[in-house]
């Protein structure tokens, strides 16, 4: 992204999609309001659209130029809202419905990573009806420590780090509270990294440090001690390897617009992709805005850059409003 020039957009009519009914509603509202405030300050007309309050089909889209996606979780990152907008011919800022569905299922995304030789931790898919002995067998085969997570949730909701068999059942209970399918994944001991993307352009890498063992919900949104560090003092070859792996993960899924790749770097300097988030947080504390700020883009400029790319892509793809 370095060297990209931002040209302010002429005033647009923008629908910011936020809220929804997922477990991430609170964070989605924060992202959506941050985006709306930043774009209003740059002279754009904003309409807030919350699918929990009205269906997308009932919205009058005739005067809307573009939809800015700030819907985290189900009916946002899972492709549900995108499918409606594609049918209506409304340009929107996130990946396609198909890519969103693929990325939202951690197991499906990992299979795509493996097909494209993108490093990802070994795993097995588990279900709430699986017998406990069978799940213990999976854990022994993968080898402790492991991570248990819902197959399709964001913001580290329902995720547990399990270092011994005695902790397994509590982690399963936490995971299956949110969803019937879960992932049992090998824990990569090492450092936590994230790479923001806008289309095929990587943003500066961020290393995350937390005393909580991993970047869980509390560390992301509630712990002021969480540190977000850039590349000062890190071997350039390691940074290049991380960036190449993150870009490859997004290309394997076919993302467009804003995305964020979460990775772990092991003690040997090998990156492993944990997941790709197709609608990452967009508050002033979120990782993508932090990375863009490193390049001199404030929140309003970042949002306008995303909108500019979205409208150009929609025009190239021949997006047309439904009659």
C-alpha positions in Angstrom: 0.0 0.0 0.0 3.0 2.3 0.4 2.9 5.1 -2.2 -0.9 4.9 -2.8 -2.4 8.3 -3.2 -5.8 9.0 -1.8 -8.1 11.2 -3.7 -11.1 12.6 -1.7 -14.4 11.3 -3.1 -17.2 13.5 -4.2 -20.1 13.3 -1.7 -21.8 9.9 -1.8 -25.0 8.4 -0.3 -23.7 5.5 1.8 -25.6 2.8 3.7 -23.6 1.6 6.7 -24.7 -1.9 7.6 -24.2 -2.6 11.3 -25.6 -4.4 14.3 -27.4 -7.5 13.3 -28.4 -10.3 15.6 -25.1 -12.2 15.9 -23.0 -12.7 19.0 -20.8 -9.9 17.7 -23.6 -7.3 17.6 -22.0 -5.0 20.2 -18.7 -4.9 18.3 -20.5 -4.4 15.0 -22.4 -1.4 16.3 -19.1 0.1 17.4 -17.5 -0.5 14.0 -20.5 0.8 12.1 -20.8 4.0 14.1 -17.0 4.7 13.8 -17.2 4.3 10.0 -20.4 6.5 9.8 -18.9 9.2 11.9 -15.6 9.3 9.8 -17.5 9.4 6.5 -20.0 12.1 7.7 -17.0 14.2 8.7 -15.8 14.0 5.1 -19.2 15.2 3.7 -21.0 12.0 2.8 -24.6 11.3 3.5 -25.0 8.3 5.8 -27.9 6.0 6.4 -27.5 3.4 9.1 -29.1 0.0 8.3 -29.4 -2.6 11.0 -30.7 -5.9 9.7 -32.0 -6.7 13.3 -34.4 -3.7 12.8 -35.4 -4.1 9.1 -34.8 -6.6 6.4 -32.3 -5.6 3.6 -35.0 -6.3 1.1 -37.3 -3.6 2.6 -34.7 -0.9 2.3 -35.1 1.7 -0.5 -31.7 1.3 -2.2 -32.6 3.6 -5.1 -30.7 6.6 -3.7 -27.8 4.7 -2.2 -24.5 4.6 -4.1 -22.8 1.9 -2.0 -23.1 -0.2 1.2 -20.3 -0.1 3.7 -20.2 -3.5 5.5 -19.7 -3.4 9.2 -21.7 -6.5 10.0 -19.6 -8.9 12.0 -20.6 -12.5 12.7 -23.6 -14.3 11.2 -25.5 -12.6 8.3 -22.4 -10.4 7.8 -19.2 -12.4 7.5 -21.0 -15.6 6.5 -22.2 -14.1 3.2 -25.9 -13.7 4.1 -26.1 -10.0 3.7 -23.8 -10.1 0.6 -26.1 -12.5 -1.1 -29.0 -10.1 -0.7 -27.0 -7.2 -1.9 -25.7 -9.1 -4.9 -29.2 -10.0 -5.9 -30.3 -6.4 -5.5 -27.3 -5.1 -7.5 -26.0 -2.9 -4.6 -22.2 -2.4 -4.5 -20.7 -3.3 -1.1 -17.3 -3.1 0.5 -16.6 -6.7 1.5 -15.8 -9.9 -0.3 -18.4 -11.8 -2.3 -21.1 -13.9 -0.7 -19.3 -17.1 -1.8 -15.9 -16.0 -0.4 -17.5 -14.8 2.8 -19.2 -18.1 3.4 -15.9 -19.9 2.7 -13.8 -17.7 5.0 -16.4 -17.7 7.8 -16.2 -21.5 8.2 -12.8 -22.0 9.7 -12.6 -25.7 8.6 -13.6 -24.9 5.0 -11.1 -22.1 4.9 -8.3 -24.3 6.2 -9.0 -26.9 3.6 -8.7 -24.2 0.9 -5.4 -23.1 2.5 -4.1 -26.6 2.4 -5.1 -26.9 -1.3 -3.0 -23.8 -2.0 0.0 -24.7 0.2 -0.7 -22.0 2.7 0.6 -23.1 6.1 -2.1 -23.6 8.8 -2.1 -25.5 12.0 -3.2 -29.2 11.9 -6.8 -29.7 13.1 -9.9 -31.9 13.2 -13.5 -30.9 12.9 -15.6 -31.9 15.9 -19.4 -31.9 16.7 -21.3 -31.6 19.9 -22.7 -35.1 19.4 -19.2 -36.7 19.3 -18.5 -38.9 22.3 -16.1 -37.5 24.8 -13.6 -40.4 24.4 -13.5 -39.9 20.7 -12.7 -36.2 21.2 -10.0 -37.1 23.7 -8.5 -39.4 21.0 -8.4 -36.5 18.6 -6.7 -34.3 21.2 -4.1 -37.0 21.9 -3.4 -37.4 18.2 -3.0 -33.6 17.6 -1.0 -33.3 20.8 -1.4 -30.8 23.6 -1.5 -27.8 23.8 -4.5 -27.4 21.5 -7.0 -24.7 20.8 -10.8 -25.3 20.8 -12.9 -22.9 18.8 -16.3 -22.7 17.2 -16.2 -23.3 13.4 -18.0 -20.1 12.5 -17.7 -17.3 15.0 -15.5 -14.2 15.2 -13.9 -12.0 17.8 -12.4 -15.1 19.5 -15.9 -15.9 20.9 -16.0 -19.4 22.4 -12.2 -19.9 22.0 -10.2 -21.7 24.6 -6.5 -22.7 24.9 -6.2 -26.2 26.3 -2.9 -27.3 27.8 -4.0 -30.6 29.4 -6.8 -33.2 29.1 -8.3 -32.0 32.4 -9.2 -28.7 30.7 -10.8 -30.2 27.6 -14.4 -30.6 28.7 -14.8 -27.1 30.0 -13.4 -25.8 26.6 -15.8 -28.0 24.7 -18.7 -26.6 26.7 -17.6 -23.1 25.9 -17.3 -23.8 22.2 -20.6 -25.7 21.8 -22.5 -23.0 23.7 -22.1 -20.9 20.5 -22.2 -23.6 17.8 -22.7 -27.3 17.2 -19.4 -27.6 15.1 -16.0 -26.8 16.5 -12.3 -27.0 15.6 -9.7 -28.7 17.6 -6.4 -27.2 16.4 -2.8 -27.5 17.3 -1.6 -24.6 19.3 1.4 -22.8 17.6 3.5 -21.6 20.5 5.1 -18.4 19.3 4.1 -14.8 18.5 0.7 -13.5 17.3 0.6 -11.4 14.1 -2.1 -9.8 12.0 -2.0 -8.5 8.4 -4.6 -6.1 7.1 -5.4 -6.2 3.4 -7.2 -3.9 1.0 -7.8 -5.9 -2.1 -4.4 -7.4 -2.9 -2.4 -4.7 -1.1 -1.0 -5.6 2.3 -0.9 -3.1 5.2 1.9 -3.0 7.7 2.1 -6.1 9.9 1.2 -5.8 13.5 2.6 -8.0 16.3 0.2 -8.5 19.2 1.4 -9.0 22.8 -1.0 -10.0 25.6 -0.5 -11.4 29.0 -3.6 -13.6 28.5 -1.8 -16.3 26.5 -3.6 -15.6 23.3 -5.6 -12.8 21.7 -9.0 -13.6 23.2 -12.1 -11.5 23.3 -11.0 -9.7 26.5 -7.5 -9.0 25.1 -9.1 -7.6 21.9 -11.7 -5.3 23.4 -11.3 -4.8 27.1 -7.6 -5.1 28.2 -5.7 -1.9 28.0 -2.5 -3.8 28.5 -2.7 -5.4 25.1 0.2 -4.1 22.9 0.2 -3.6 19.2 3.7 -3.4 17.8 5.0 -2.7 14.3 8.1 -4.1 12.6 10.8 -2.3 14.5 13.8 -4.6 15.1 12.2 -7.7 13.4 14.2 -9.5 10.7 13.1 -8.3 7.3 13.1 -11.9 6.0 10.6 -12.9 8.7 8.3 -9.9 7.9 8.4 -10.8 4.2 7.5 -14.4 4.9 4.6 -13.3 7.1 3.3 -10.8 4.5 3.6 -13.4 1.7 1.8 -16.0 3.7 -1.0 -13.5 4.6 -1.4 -12.4 1.0 -1.4 -16.1 -0.2 -4.2 -16.9 2.3 -6.4 -14.1 0.9 -5.7 -15.1 -2.6 -6.6 -18.7 -1.8 -10.0 -17.5 -0.6 -10.5 -14.8 -3.2 -11.1 -11.9 -0.8 -11.7 -8.3 -2.0 -12.0 -5.1 -0.1 -10.9 -5.0 3.5 -9.7 -8.2 5.1 -7.5 -9.2 8.0 -5.3 -12.3 8.3 -4.5 -13.7 11.8 -1.3 -15.7 12.0 1.1 -17.2 14.5 4.8 -17.3 14.0 6.6 -20.3 15.5 10.1 -20.4 17.0 11.6 -21.4 13.7 10.2 -18.4 11.9 7.4 -20.3 10.1 4.1 -18.5 9.8 0.8 -20.3 10.2 -2.6 -18.8 9.2 -5.3 -19.1 11.8 -8.1 -17.5 9.8 -9.1 -14.7 7.4 -11.6 -12.1 8.6 -13.6 -10.6 5.7 -15.2 -7.9 7.7 -12.6 -6.9 10.3 -13.3 -4.4 13.1 -13.2 -0.7 12.0 -13.2 1.2 15.3 -10.3 3.5 16.0 -8.9 0.8 18.3 -9.1 -1.9 15.6 -6.2 -3.4 13.9 -6.8 -2.5 10.2 -7.2 1.3 11.1 -4.1 1.1 13.2 -2.1 -0.4 10.3 -3.5 2.2 7.8 -2.6 5.0 10.3 1.0 3.7 10.1 0.9 4.8 6.4 -0.7 8.1 7.2 -4.3 7.3 6.5 -6.8 8.5 9.0 -10.1 6.7 9.5 -12.0 8.8 7.0 -9.3 8.4 4.3 -9.2 4.7 4.9 -12.9 4.3 4.5 -12.9 6.5 1.4 -10.1 4.4 -0.1 -12.1 1.3 0.5 -15.2 2.9 -1.1 -13.2 4.1 -4.1 -11.9 0.6 -4.7 -15.3 -0.9 -4.2 -17.0 1.3 -6.8 -14.3 0.8 -9.3 -14.5 -3.0 -8.9 -18.3 -2.9 -9.1 -18.1 -1.0 -12.4 -15.5 -3.4 -13.8 -17.8 -6.4 -12.8 -20.8 -4.7 -14.4 -22.9 -4.6 -11.2 -26.4 -3.5 -12.0 -29.4 -2.6 -9.8 -32.3 -5.1 -9.9 -35.2 -3.6 -11.8 
